[in-house]
Amino acid sequence: MSEVNLKIGPLPDRTPQKLSISLEPPLAADLEAYSRIHAATYGAEASVATLVPLMLEAFLSSDPGFRKAMKTQTTR
């Protein structure tokens, strides 16, 4: 078979990775409150476990220092 060059290359590994963390009680309470507010706002339950990865993605994508450092690392 001849080599084909598609715009979408091989798909990255999308297997979820499990991470366990310990939270201080005030942060755990805030996350639970956020989950309740999110459910009331959008009319669908979303657990803290579902929301935290989205929060982390949003945090990392909005951190200009992190984005700059990652760009520097990948160009080396």
C-alpha positions in Angstrom: 0.0 0.0 0.0 1.4 3.4 -0.9 2.0 5.9 1.9 -1.0 8.2 2.5 -0.6 11.6 4.2 -3.8 12.5 6.0 -4.4 15.8 7.9 -5.4 13.8 11.0 -2.4 11.6 11.9 -2.3 8.7 14.4 -4.7 9.3 17.3 -3.2 9.9 20.7 -3.7 7.6 23.6 -7.1 8.6 25.1 -7.1 6.1 27.9 -8.1 7.9 31.1 -5.4 8.0 33.7 -6.5 7.6 37.4 -5.2 10.1 39.8 -5.9 10.2 43.6 -5.5 13.4 45.6 -6.2 14.5 49.1 -8.0 17.8 49.6 -8.3 20.1 52.5 -11.9 20.2 53.8 -12.6 23.8 52.6 -11.6 23.0 49.0 -13.6 19.8 49.0 -16.6 21.8 50.2 -16.1 24.4 47.5 -15.9 21.7 44.8 -19.1 20.2 46.1 -20.8 23.6 46.1 -19.5 24.2 42.5 -21.0 20.9 41.5 -24.4 21.9 43.0 -24.3 25.3 41.4 -23.3 23.8 38.0 -26.3 21.4 38.2 -28.7 24.1 39.1 -27.4 26.3 36.3 -27.4 23.7 33.5 -30.1 21.3 34.8 -27.9 18.2 34.8 -25.9 16.6 37.6 -22.2 16.7 37.2 -20.1 15.1 39.9 -16.9 16.7 41.3 -15.0 13.8 39.7 -16.4 14.8 36.3 -15.8 18.5 36.8 -12.3 18.5 38.2 -10.6 17.3 34.9 -12.4 20.1 33.0 -11.3 22.6 35.7 -7.7 21.5 35.4 -7.8 21.7 31.6 -9.3 25.2 31.8 -6.7 26.3 34.3 -3.7 24.9 32.3 -5.0 26.4 29.0 -5.4 29.8 30.6 -2.0 29.9 32.3 0.3 32.0 29.9 3.4 31.0 31.8 2.7 27.3 31.4 1.8 27.7 27.7 5.1 29.6 27.1 7.1 27.0 29.0 5.5 24.2 27.1 6.2 25.9 23.7 9.8 26.4 24.7 10.1 22.8 25.7 8.6 21.4 22.5 10.8 23.5 20.3 14.0 22.2 21.7 
